[in-house]
Amino acid sequence: MTYGVHIFPGARKTLKKLDRVLSGRIVKRLEELAQAPFNPRLSRQMETDPESRYSRVGDWRIIYQVEEEGQVINITAIRPRSGAYR
């Protein structure tokens, strides 16, 4: 079952600023998450916000929430590891 992916404007802006290789890796991860957003190999639940999950891509984190009813993954932020959990 494939989920739709909705990228919020702030996350989209960050993604556009990244270099081509890193943005390609993040897009590939988003495609993997669309197939299995709760896969423990790909993501974990955030301790600070139990409704959100995060996925690691190098030193960057993709922070997202899953809407089960609408089958949508909302990408709320793409941040470097140093600022991702604040």
MOMO-V18737 format. One record per residue. N is the residue number from 1. RES is the residue in one letter. SS is DSSP state (helix for helix, strand for strand, loop for the rest). Layout:
[[N:RES:SS] [N:RES:SS]]
This chain:
[[1:M:loop] [2:T:loop] [3:Y:loop] [4:G:strand] [5:V:strand] [6:H:strand] [7:I:strand] [8:F:loop] [9:P:helix] [10:G:helix] [11:A:helix] [12:R:helix] [13:K:helix] [14:T:helix] [15:L:helix] [16:K:helix] [17:K:helix] [18:L:loop] [19:D:loop] [20:R:helix] [21:V:helix] [22:L:helix] [23:S:helix] [24:G:helix] [25:R:helix] [26:I:helix] [27:V:helix] [28:K:helix] [29:R:helix] [30:L:helix] [31:E:helix] [32:E:helix] [33:L:helix] [34:A:helix] [35:Q:helix] [36:A:loop] [37:P:loop] [38:F:loop] [39:N:loop] [40:P:loop] [41:R:loop] [42:L:loop] [43:S:loop] [44:R:strand] [45:Q:strand] [46:M:loop] [47:E:loop] [48:T:loop] [49:D:loop] [50:P:loop] [51:E:loop] [52:S:strand] [53:R:strand] [54:Y:strand] [55:S:strand] [56:R:strand] [57:V:strand] [58:G:loop] [59:D:loop] [60:W:strand] [61:R:strand] [62:I:strand] [63:I:strand] [64:Y:strand] [65:Q:strand] [66:V:strand] [67:E:strand] [68:E:loop] [69:E:loop] [70:G:loop] [71:Q:loop] [72:V:strand] [73:I:strand] [74:N:strand] [75:I:strand] [76:T:strand] [77:A:strand] [78:I:strand] [79:R:strand] [80:P:strand] [81:R:helix] [82:S:helix] [83:G:helix] [84:A:helix] [85:Y:loop] [86:R:loop]]
